[in-house]
């Protein structure tokens, strides 16, 4: 879901949202964010959480639509 291409991301998030529900989906994003911030990898910028933030916004939009 996080690694999905931008054009396919909303579809994958929608599928995940329908299977897991809003609260569990947000919890998974919190875990993904904490995991990324806790890692030290000089080849990967752990402070770039724009993809996680993008998915969080999609989830909020889906929640409002329901």
mmCIF file of the N, C-alpha and C atoms, coordinates in Angstrom:
data_MODEL
# 
_entry.id   MODEL 
# 
loop_
_atom_site.group_PDB 
_atom_site.id 
_atom_site.type_symbol 
_atom_site.label_atom_id 
_atom_site.label_alt_id 
_atom_site.label_comp_id 
_atom_site.label_asym_id 
_atom_site.label_entity_id 
_atom_site.label_seq_id 
_atom_site.pdbx_PDB_ins_code 
_atom_site.Cartn_x 
_atom_site.Cartn_y 
_atom_site.Cartn_z 
_atom_site.occupancy 
_atom_site.B_iso_or_equiv 
_atom_site.pdbx_formal_charge 
_atom_site.auth_seq_id 
_atom_site.auth_comp_id 
_atom_site.auth_asym_id 
_atom_site.auth_atom_id 
_atom_site.pdbx_PDB_model_num 
ATOM 1   N N  . UNK A 1 1  ? 0.830   -1.174 0.000  1.00 0.00 ? 1  UNK A N  1 
ATOM 2   C CA . UNK A 1 1  ? 0.000   0.000  0.000  1.00 0.00 ? 1  UNK A CA 1 
ATOM 3   C C  . UNK A 1 1  ? 0.884   1.251  0.000  1.00 0.00 ? 1  UNK A C  1 
ATOM 4   N N  . UNK A 1 2  ? 1.846   1.302  0.888  1.00 0.00 ? 2  UNK A N  1 
ATOM 5   C CA . UNK A 1 2  ? 2.732   2.462  0.945  1.00 0.00 ? 2  UNK A CA 1 
ATOM 6   C C  . UNK A 1 2  ? 3.614   2.520  -0.296 1.00 0.00 ? 2  UNK A C  1 
ATOM 7   N N  . UNK A 1 3  ? 4.002   1.356  -0.792 1.00 0.00 ? 3  UNK A N  1 
ATOM 8   C CA . UNK A 1 3  ? 4.898   1.314  -1.929 1.00 0.00 ? 3  UNK A CA 1 
ATOM 9   C C  . UNK A 1 3  ? 4.168   1.274  -3.258 1.00 0.00 ? 3  UNK A C  1 
ATOM 10  N N  . UNK A 1 4  ? 2.863   1.414  -3.237 1.00 0.00 ? 4  UNK A N  1 
ATOM 11  C CA . UNK A 1 4  ? 2.083   1.400  -4.479 1.00 0.00 ? 4  UNK A CA 1 
ATOM 12  C C  . UNK A 1 4  ? 2.370   2.664  -5.274 1.00 0.00 ? 4  UNK A C  1 
ATOM 13  N N  . UNK A 1 5  ? 2.249   2.540  -6.573 1.00 0.00 ? 5  UNK A N  1 
ATOM 14  C CA . UNK A 1 5  ? 2.415   3.718  -7.424 1.00 0.00 ? 5  UNK A CA 1 
ATOM 15  C C  . UNK A 1 5  ? 1.322   4.712  -7.100 1.00 0.00 ? 5  UNK A C  1 
ATOM 16  N N  . UNK A 1 6  ? 1.619   5.969  -7.323 1.00 0.00 ? 6  UNK A N  1 
ATOM 17  C CA . UNK A 1 6  ? 0.693   7.049  -6.970 1.00 0.00 ? 6  UNK A CA 1 
ATOM 18  C C  . UNK A 1 6  ? -0.685  6.862  -7.601 1.00 0.00 ? 6  UNK A C  1 
ATOM 19  N N  . UNK A 1 7  ? -0.730  6.410  -8.845 1.00 0.00 ? 7  UNK A N  1 
ATOM 20  C CA . UNK A 1 7  ? -2.019  6.267  -9.528 1.00 0.00 ? 7  UNK A CA 1 
ATOM 21  C C  . UNK A 1 7  ? -2.831  5.086  -9.005 1.00 0.00 ? 7  UNK A C  1 
ATOM 22  N N  . UNK A 1 8  ? -2.185  4.107  -8.359 1.00 0.00 ? 8  UNK A N  1 
ATOM 23  C CA . UNK A 1 8  ? -2.888  2.940  -7.820 1.00 0.00 ? 8  UNK A CA 1 
ATOM 24  C C  . UNK A 1 8  ? -3.110  3.031  -6.311 1.00 0.00 ? 8  UNK A C  1 
ATOM 25  N N  . UNK A 1 9  ? -2.543  4.036  -5.682 1.00 0.00 ? 9  UNK A N  1 
ATOM 26  C CA . UNK A 1 9  ? -2.548  4.113  -4.222 1.00 0.00 ? 9  UNK A CA 1 
ATOM 27  C C  . UNK A 1 9  ? -3.950  4.209  -3.643 1.00 0.00 ? 9  UNK A C  1 
ATOM 28  N N  . UNK A 1 10 ? -4.795  5.067  -4.203 1.00 0.00 ? 10 UNK A N  1 
ATOM 29  C CA . UNK A 1 10 ? -6.132  5.246  -3.624 1.00 0.00 ? 10 UNK A CA 1 
ATOM 30  C C  . UNK A 1 10 ? -6.946  3.964  -3.705 1.00 0.00 ? 10 UNK A C  1 
ATOM 31  N N  . UNK A 1 11 ? -6.825  3.232  -4.791 1.00 0.00 ? 11 UNK A N  1 
ATOM 32  C CA . UNK A 1 11 ? -7.546  1.968  -4.926 1.00 0.00 ? 11 UNK A CA 1 
ATOM 33  C C  . UNK A 1 11 ? -7.091  0.968  -3.866 1.00 0.00 ? 11 UNK A C  1 
ATOM 34  N N  . UNK A 1 12 ? -5.787  0.880  -3.639 1.00 0.00 ? 12 UNK A N  1 
ATOM 35  C CA . UNK A 1 12 ? -5.264  -0.046 -2.634 1.00 0.00 ? 12 UNK A CA 1 
ATOM 36  C C  . UNK A 1 12 ? -5.660  0.381  -1.230 1.00 0.00 ? 12 UNK A C  1 
ATOM 37  N N  . UNK A 1 13 ? -5.652  1.677  -0.971 1.00 0.00 ? 13 UNK A N  1 
ATOM 38  C CA . UNK A 1 13 ? -6.066  2.177  0.343  1.00 0.00 ? 13 UNK A CA 1 
ATOM 39  C C  . UNK A 1 13 ? -7.548  1.902  0.559  1.00 0.00 ? 13 UNK A C  1 
ATOM 40  N N  . UNK A 1 14 ? -8.347  2.068  -0.468 1.00 0.00 ? 14 UNK A N  1 
ATOM 41  C CA . UNK A 1 14 ? -9.788  1.797  -0.363 1.00 0.00 ? 14 UNK A CA 1 
ATOM 42  C C  . UNK A 1 14 ? -10.039 0.326  -0.026 1.00 0.00 ? 14 UNK A C  1 
ATOM 43  N N  . UNK A 1 15 ? -9.295  -0.567 -0.669 1.00 0.00 ? 15 UNK A N  1 
ATOM 44  C CA . UNK A 1 15 ? -9.426  -1.999 -0.393 1.00 0.00 ? 15 UNK A CA 1 
ATOM 45  C C  . UNK A 1 15 ? -9.021  -2.300 1.041  1.00 0.00 ? 15 UNK A C  1 
ATOM 46  N N  . UNK A 1 16 ? -7.894  -1.753 1.464  1.00 0.00 ? 16 UNK A N  1 
ATOM 47  C CA . UNK A 1 16 ? -7.420  -1.964 2.833  1.00 0.00 ? 16 UNK A CA 1 
ATOM 48  C C  . UNK A 1 16 ? -8.412  -1.398 3.841  1.00 0.00 ? 16 UNK A C  1 
ATOM 49  N N  . UNK A 1 17 ? -8.949  -0.221 3.557  1.00 0.00 ? 17 UNK A N  1 
ATOM 50  C CA . UNK A 1 17 ? -9.925  0.423  4.435  1.00 0.00 ? 17 UNK A CA 1 
ATOM 51  C C  . UNK A 1 17 ? -11.171 -0.442 4.593  1.00 0.00 ? 17 UNK A C  1 
ATOM 52  N N  . UNK A 1 18 ? -11.637 -1.024 3.493  1.00 0.00 ? 18 UNK A N  1 
ATOM 53  C CA . UNK A 1 18 ? -12.853 -1.842 3.568  1.00 0.00 ? 18 UNK A CA 1 
ATOM 54  C C  . UNK A 1 18 ? -12.613 -3.137 4.337  1.00 0.00 ? 18 UNK A C  1 
ATOM 55  N N  . UNK A 1 19 ? -11.391 -3.659 4.298  1.00 0.00 ? 19 UNK A N  1 
ATOM 56  C CA . UNK A 1 19 ? -11.086 -4.901 5.009  1.00 0.00 ? 19 UNK A CA 1 
ATOM 57  C C  . UNK A 1 19 ? -10.768 -4.667 6.484  1.00 0.00 ? 19 UNK A C  1 
ATOM 58  N N  . UNK A 1 20 ? -10.032 -3.606 6.780  1.00 0.00 ? 20 UNK A N  1 
ATOM 59  C CA . UNK A 1 20 ? -9.552  -3.400 8.144  1.00 0.00 ? 20 UNK A CA 1 
ATOM 60  C C  . UNK A 1 20 ? -10.398 -2.424 8.951  1.00 0.00 ? 20 UNK A C  1 
ATOM 61  N N  . UNK A 1 21 ? -11.004 -1.464 8.296  1.00 0.00 ? 21 UNK A N  1 
ATOM 62  C CA . UNK A 1 21 ? -11.725 -0.425 9.014  1.00 0.00 ? 21 UNK A CA 1 
ATOM 63  C C  . UNK A 1 21 ? -10.814 0.759  9.296  1.00 0.00 ? 21 UNK A C  1 
ATOM 64  N N  . UNK A 1 22 ? -11.441 1.871  9.672  1.00 0.00 ? 22 UNK A N  1 
ATOM 65  C CA . UNK A 1 22 ? -10.704 3.121  9.838  1.00 0.00 ? 22 UNK A CA 1 
ATOM 66  C C  . UNK A 1 22 ? -9.694  3.065  10.977 1.00 0.00 ? 22 UNK A C  1 
ATOM 67  N N  . UNK A 1 23 ? -10.116 2.642  12.134 1.00 0.00 ? 23 UNK A N  1 
ATOM 68  C CA . UNK A 1 23 ? -9.224  2.649  13.307 1.00 0.00 ? 23 UNK A CA 1 
ATOM 69  C C  . UNK A 1 23 ? -8.001  1.759  13.105 1.00 0.00 ? 23 UNK A C  1 
ATOM 70  N N  . UNK A 1 24 ? -8.209  0.556  12.620 1.00 0.00 ? 24 UNK A N  1 
ATOM 71  C CA . UNK A 1 24 ? -7.083  -0.354 12.401 1.00 0.00 ? 24 UNK A CA 1 
ATOM 72  C C  . UNK A 1 24 ? -6.156  0.161  11.309 1.00 0.00 ? 24 UNK A C  1 
ATOM 73  N N  . UNK A 1 25 ? -6.724  0.746  10.273 1.00 0.00 ? 25 UNK A N  1 
ATOM 74  C CA . UNK A 1 25 ? -5.902  1.294  9.196  1.00 0.00 ? 25 UNK A CA 1 
ATOM 75  C C  . UNK A 1 25 ? -5.038  2.440  9.713  1.00 0.00 ? 25 UNK A C  1 
ATOM 76  N N  . UNK A 1 26 ? -5.610  3.303  10.534 1.00 0.00 ? 26 UNK A N  1 
ATOM 77  C CA . UNK A 1 26 ? -4.829  4.402  11.111 1.00 0.00 ? 26 UNK A CA 1 
ATOM 78  C C  . UNK A 1 26 ? -3.756  3.880  12.060 1.00 0.00 ? 26 UNK A C  1 
ATOM 79  N N  . UNK A 1 27 ? -4.067  2.818  12.804 1.00 0.00 ? 27 UNK A N  1 
ATOM 80  C CA . UNK A 1 27 ? -3.067  2.219  13.687 1.00 0.00 ? 27 UNK A CA 1 
ATOM 81  C C  . UNK A 1 27 ? -1.898  1.650  12.896 1.00 0.00 ? 27 UNK A C  1 
ATOM 82  N N  . UNK A 1 28 ? -2.185  1.023  11.762 1.00 0.00 ? 28 UNK A N  1 
ATOM 83  C CA . UNK A 1 28 ? -1.116  0.485  10.915 1.00 0.00 ? 28 UNK A CA 1 
ATOM 84  C C  . UNK A 1 28 ? -0.241  1.615  10.394 1.00 0.00 ? 28 UNK A C  1 
ATOM 85  N N  . UNK A 1 29 ? -0.843  2.734  10.028 1.00 0.00 ? 29 UNK A N  1 
ATOM 86  C CA . UNK A 1 29 ? -0.060  3.882  9.567  1.00 0.00 ? 29 UNK A CA 1 
ATOM 87  C C  . UNK A 1 29 ? 0.802   4.452  10.682 1.00 0.00 ? 29 UNK A C  1 
ATOM 88  N N  . UNK A 1 30 ? 0.270   4.506  11.895 1.00 0.00 ? 30 UNK A N  1 
ATOM 89  C CA . UNK A 1 30 ? 1.064   4.973  13.032 1.00 0.00 ? 30 UNK A CA 1 
ATOM 90  C C  . UNK A 1 30 ? 2.267   4.066  13.268 1.00 0.00 ? 30 UNK A C  1 
ATOM 91  N N  . UNK A 1 31 ? 2.059   2.765  13.153 1.00 0.00 ? 31 UNK A N  1 
ATOM 92  C CA . UNK A 1 31 ? 3.156   1.813  13.327 1.00 0.00 ? 31 UNK A CA 1 
ATOM 93  C C  . UNK A 1 31 ? 4.190   1.973  12.218 1.00 0.00 ? 31 UNK A C  1 
ATOM 94  N N  . UNK A 1 32 ? 3.725   2.135  10.991 1.00 0.00 ? 32 UNK A N  1 
ATOM 95  C CA . UNK A 1 32 ? 4.644   2.321  9.861  1.00 0.00 ? 32 UNK A CA 1 
ATOM 96  C C  . UNK A 1 32 ? 5.471   3.586  10.043 1.00 0.00 ? 32 UNK A C  1 
ATOM 97  N N  . UNK A 1 33 ? 4.834   4.645  10.518 1.00 0.00 ? 33 UNK A N  1 
ATOM 98  C CA . UNK A 1 33 ? 5.536   5.907  10.743 1.00 0.00 ? 33 UNK A CA 1 
ATOM 99  C C  . UNK A 1 33 ? 6.573   5.764  11.860 1.00 0.00 ? 33 UNK A C  1 
ATOM 100 N N  . UNK A 1 34 ? 6.183   5.135  12.954 1.00 0.00 ? 34 UNK A N  1 
ATOM 101 C CA . UNK A 1 34 ? 7.108   4.946  14.070 1.00 0.00 ? 34 UNK A CA 1 
ATOM 102 C C  . UNK A 1 34 ? 8.280   4.044  13.675 1.00 0.00 ? 34 UNK A C  1 
ATOM 103 N N  . UNK A 1 35 ? 7.989   3.020  12.904 1.00 0.00 ? 35 UNK A N  1 
ATOM 104 C CA . UNK A 1 35 ? 9.035   2.118  12.439 1.00 0.00 ? 35 UNK A CA 1 
ATOM 105 C C  . UNK A 1 35 ? 10.032  2.860  11.565 1.00 0.00 ? 35 UNK A C  1 
ATOM 106 N N  . UNK A 1 36 ? 9.533   3.667  10.662 1.00 0.00 ? 36 UNK A N  1 
ATOM 107 C CA . UNK A 1 36 ? 10.425  4.402  9.773  1.00 0.00 ? 36 UNK A CA 1 
ATOM 108 C C  . UNK A 1 36 ? 11.262  5.426  10.535 1.00 0.00 ? 36 UNK A C  1 
ATOM 109 N N  . UNK A 1 37 ? 10.652  6.097  11.499 1.00 0.00 ? 37 UNK A N  1 
ATOM 110 C CA . UNK A 1 37 ? 11.399  7.086  12.275 1.00 0.00 ? 37 UNK A CA 1 
ATOM 111 C C  . UNK A 1 37 ? 12.427  6.431  13.195 1.00 0.00 ? 37 UNK A C  1 
ATOM 112 N N  . UNK A 1 38 ? 12.177  5.187  13.605 1.00 0.00 ? 38 UNK A N  1 
ATOM 113 C CA . UNK A 1 38 ? 13.089  4.500  14.510 1.00 0.00 ? 38 UNK A CA 1 
ATOM 114 C C  . UNK A 1 38 ? 14.264  3.843  13.813 1.00 0.00 ? 38 UNK A C  1 
ATOM 115 N N  . UNK A 1 39 ? 14.239  3.761  12.516 1.00 0.00 ? 39 UNK A N  1 
ATOM 116 C CA . UNK A 1 39 ? 15.326  3.121  11.780 1.00 0.00 ? 39 UNK A CA 1 
ATOM 117 C C  . UNK A 1 39 ? 16.396  4.137  11.430 1.00 0.00 ? 39 UNK A C  1 
ATOM 118 N N  . UNK A 1 40 ? 17.614  3.651  11.375 1.00 0.00 ? 40 UNK A N  1 
ATOM 119 C CA . UNK A 1 40 ? 18.691  4.483  10.886 1.00 0.00 ? 40 UNK A CA 1 
ATOM 120 C C  . UNK A 1 40 ? 19.242  3.828  9.636  1.00 0.00 ? 40 UNK A C  1 
ATOM 121 N N  . UNK A 1 41 ? 19.010  4.449  8.533  1.00 0.00 ? 41 UNK A N  1 
ATOM 122 C CA . UNK A 1 41 ? 19.521  3.958  7.262  1.00 0.00 ? 41 UNK A CA 1 
ATOM 123 C C  . UNK A 1 41 ? 19.960  5.179  6.470  1.00 0.00 ? 41 UNK A C  1 
ATOM 124 N N  . UNK A 1 42 ? 21.251  5.395  6.343  1.00 0.00 ? 42 UNK A N  1 
ATOM 125 C CA . UNK A 1 42 ? 21.721  6.599  5.648  1.00 0.00 ? 42 UNK A CA 1 
ATOM 126 C C  . UNK A 1 42 ? 21.322  6.640  4.170  1.00 0.00 ? 42 UNK A C  1 
ATOM 127 N N  . UNK A 1 43 ? 20.961  5.500  3.595  1.00 0.00 ? 43 UNK A N  1 
ATOM 128 C CA . UNK A 1 43 ? 20.563  5.477  2.189  1.00 0.00 ? 43 UNK A CA 1 
ATOM 129 C C  . UNK A 1 43 ? 19.099  5.837  2.000  1.00 0.00 ? 43 UNK A C  1 
ATOM 130 N N  . UNK A 1 44 ? 18.342  5.826  3.078  1.00 0.00 ? 44 UNK A N  1 
ATOM 131 C CA . UNK A 1 44 ? 16.919  6.099  3.008  1.00 0.00 ? 44 UNK A CA 1 
ATOM 132 C C  . UNK A 1 44 ? 16.605  7.259  3.938  1.00 0.00 ? 44 UNK A C  1 
ATOM 133 N N  . UNK A 1 45 ? 15.892  8.236  3.454  1.00 0.00 ? 45 UNK A N  1 
ATOM 134 C CA . UNK A 1 45 ? 15.538  9.388  4.275  1.00 0.00 ? 45 UNK A CA 1 
ATOM 135 C C  . UNK A 1 45 ? 14.331  9.030  5.133  1.00 0.00 ? 45 UNK A C  1 
ATOM 136 N N  . UNK A 1 46 ? 14.564  8.709  6.390  1.00 0.00 ? 46 UNK A N  1 
ATOM 137 C CA . UNK A 1 46 ? 13.468  8.277  7.260  1.00 0.00 ? 46 UNK A CA 1 
ATOM 138 C C  . UNK A 1 46 ? 12.556  9.427  7.668  1.00 0.00 ? 46 UNK A C  1 
ATOM 139 N N  . UNK A 1 47 ? 13.010  10.653 7.493  1.00 0.00 ? 47 UNK A N  1 
ATOM 140 C CA . UNK A 1 47 ? 12.175  11.780 7.883  1.00 0.00 ? 47 UNK A CA 1 
ATOM 141 C C  . UNK A 1 47 ? 11.184  12.162 6.792  1.00 0.00 ? 47 UNK A C  1 
ATOM 142 N N  . UNK A 1 48 ? 11.287  11.564 5.604  1.00 0.00 ? 48 UNK A N  1 
ATOM 143 C CA . UNK A 1 48 ? 10.333  11.831 4.536  1.00 0.00 ? 48 UNK A CA 1 
ATOM 144 C C  . UNK A 1 48 ? 9.133   10.901 4.708  1.00 0.00 ? 48 UNK A C  1 
ATOM 145 N N  . UNK A 1 49 ? 8.104   11.419 5.301  1.00 0.00 ? 49 UNK A N  1 
ATOM 146 C CA . UNK A 1 49 ? 6.901   10.634 5.569  1.00 0.00 ? 49 UNK A CA 1 
ATOM 147 C C  . UNK A 1 49 ? 5.741   11.096 4.695  1.00 0.00 ? 49 UNK A C  1 
ATOM 148 N N  . UNK A 1 50 ? 6.052   11.686 3.569  1.00 0.00 ? 50 UNK A N  1 
ATOM 149 C CA . UNK A 1 50 ? 4.999   12.226 2.711  1.00 0.00 ? 50 UNK A CA 1 
ATOM 150 C C  . UNK A 1 50 ? 4.067   11.137 2.184  1.00 0.00 ? 50 UNK A C  1 
ATOM 151 N N  . UNK A 1 51 ? 4.598   9.937  1.924  1.00 0.00 ? 51 UNK A N  1 
ATOM 152 C CA . UNK A 1 51 ? 3.730   8.863  1.445  1.00 0.00 ? 51 UNK A CA 1 
ATOM 153 C C  . UNK A 1 51 ? 2.764   8.407  2.525  1.00 0.00 ? 51 UNK A C  1 
ATOM 154 N N  . UNK A 1 52 ? 3.225   8.347  3.769  1.00 0.00 ? 52 UNK A N  1 
ATOM 155 C CA . UNK A 1 52 ? 2.351   7.967  4.880  1.00 0.00 ? 52 UNK A CA 1 
ATOM 156 C C  . UNK A 1 52 ? 1.296   9.052  5.102  1.00 0.00 ? 52 UNK A C  1 
ATOM 157 N N  . UNK A 1 53 ? 1.713   10.303 5.018  1.00 0.00 ? 53 UNK A N  1 
ATOM 158 C CA . UNK A 1 53 ? 0.757   11.407 5.167  1.00 0.00 ? 53 UNK A CA 1 
ATOM 159 C C  . UNK A 1 53 ? -0.281  11.394 4.052  1.00 0.00 ? 53 UNK A C  1 
ATOM 160 N N  . UNK A 1 54 ? 0.153   11.058 2.843  1.00 0.00 ? 54 UNK A N  1 
ATOM 161 C CA . UNK A 1 54 ? -0.768  10.966 1.711  1.00 0.00 ? 54 UNK A CA 1 
ATOM 162 C C  . UNK A 1 54 ? -1.817  9.884  1.947  1.00 0.00 ? 54 UNK A C  1 
ATOM 163 N N  . UNK A 1 55 ? -1.394  8.735  2.439  1.00 0.00 ? 55 UNK A N  1 
ATOM 164 C CA . UNK A 1 55 ? -2.325  7.640  2.723  1.00 0.00 ? 55 UNK A CA 1 
ATOM 165 C C  . UNK A 1 55 ? -3.277  8.025  3.859  1.00 0.00 ? 55 UNK A C  1 
ATOM 166 N N  . UNK A 1 56 ? -2.746  8.723  4.850  1.00 0.00 ? 56 UNK A N  1 
ATOM 167 C CA . UNK A 1 56 ? -3.590  9.183  5.962  1.00 0.00 ? 56 UNK A CA 1 
ATOM 168 C C  . UNK A 1 56 ? -4.697  10.114 5.447  1.00 0.00 ? 56 UNK A C  1 
ATOM 169 N N  . UNK A 1 57 ? -4.368  11.006 4.517  1.00 0.00 ? 57 UNK A N  1 
ATOM 170 C CA . UNK A 1 57 ? -5.364  11.905 3.944  1.00 0.00 ? 57 UNK A CA 1 
ATOM 171 C C  . UNK A 1 57 ? -6.407  11.143 3.137  1.00 0.00 ? 57 UNK A C  1 
ATOM 172 N N  . UNK A 1 58 ? -5.970  10.127 2.393  1.00 0.00 ? 58 UNK A N  1 
ATOM 173 C CA . UNK A 1 58 ? -6.914  9.302  1.636  1.00 0.00 ? 58 UNK A CA 1 
ATOM 174 C C  . UNK A 1 58 ? -7.871  8.592  2.592  1.00 0.00 ? 58 UNK A C  1 
ATOM 175 N N  . UNK A 1 59 ? -7.338  8.062  3.695  1.00 0.00 ? 59 UNK A N  1 
ATOM 176 C CA . UNK A 1 59 ? -8.189  7.384  4.678  1.00 0.00 ? 59 UNK A CA 1 
ATOM 177 C C  . UNK A 1 59 ? -9.201  8.345  5.291  1.00 0.00 ? 59 UNK A C  1 
ATOM 178 N N  . UNK A 1 60 ? -8.770  9.557  5.610  1.00 0.00 ? 60 UNK A N  1 
ATOM 179 C CA . UNK A 1 60 ? -9.691  10.541 6.175  1.00 0.00 ? 60 UNK A CA 1 
ATOM 180 C C  . UNK A 1 60 ? -10.798 10.880 5.177  1.00 0.00 ? 60 UNK A C  1 
ATOM 181 N N  . UNK A 1 61 ? -10.434 10.984 3.893  1.00 0.00 ? 61 UNK A N  1 
ATOM 182 C CA . UNK A 1 61 ? -11.417 11.268 2.853  1.00 0.00 ? 61 UNK A CA 1 
ATOM 183 C C  . UNK A 1 61 ? -12.421 10.127 2.738  1.00 0.00 ? 61 UNK A C  1 
ATOM 184 N N  . UNK A 1 62 ? -11.935 8.903  2.787  1.00 0.00 ? 62 UNK A N  1 
ATOM 185 C CA . UNK A 1 62 ? -12.818 7.731  2.704  1.00 0.00 ? 62 UNK A CA 1 
ATOM 186 C C  . UNK A 1 62 ? -13.739 7.665  3.919  1.00 0.00 ? 62 UNK A C  1 
ATOM 187 N N  . UNK A 1 63 ? -13.224 8.004  5.080  1.00 0.00 ? 63 UNK A N  1 
ATOM 188 C CA . UNK A 1 63 ? -14.041 7.994  6.300  1.00 0.00 ? 63 UNK A CA 1 
ATOM 189 C C  . UNK A 1 63 ? -15.173 9.013  6.195  1.00 0.00 ? 63 UNK A C  1 
ATOM 190 N N  . UNK A 1 64 ? -14.880 10.190 5.638  1.00 0.00 ? 64 UNK A N  1 
ATOM 191 C CA . UNK A 1 64 ? -15.916 11.211 5.481  1.00 0.00 ? 64 UNK A CA 1 
ATOM 192 C C  . UNK A 1 64 ? -16.979 10.796 4.478  1.00 0.00 ? 64 UNK A C  1 
ATOM 193 N N  . UNK A 1 65 ? -16.556 10.037 3.455  1.00 0.00 ? 65 UNK A N  1 
ATOM 194 C CA . UNK A 1 65 ? -17.504 9.591  2.442  1.00 0.00 ? 65 UNK A CA 1 
ATOM 195 C C  . UNK A 1 65 ? -18.480 8.547  2.972  1.00 0.00 ? 65 UNK A C  1 
ATOM 196 N N  . UNK A 1 66 ? -18.091 7.823  4.004  1.00 0.00 ? 66 UNK A N  1 
ATOM 197 C CA . UNK A 1 66 ? -18.960 6.760  4.541  1.00 0.00 ? 66 UNK A CA 1 
ATOM 198 C C  . UNK A 1 66 ? -20.068 7.301  5.383  1.00 0.00 ? 66 UNK A C  1 
# 
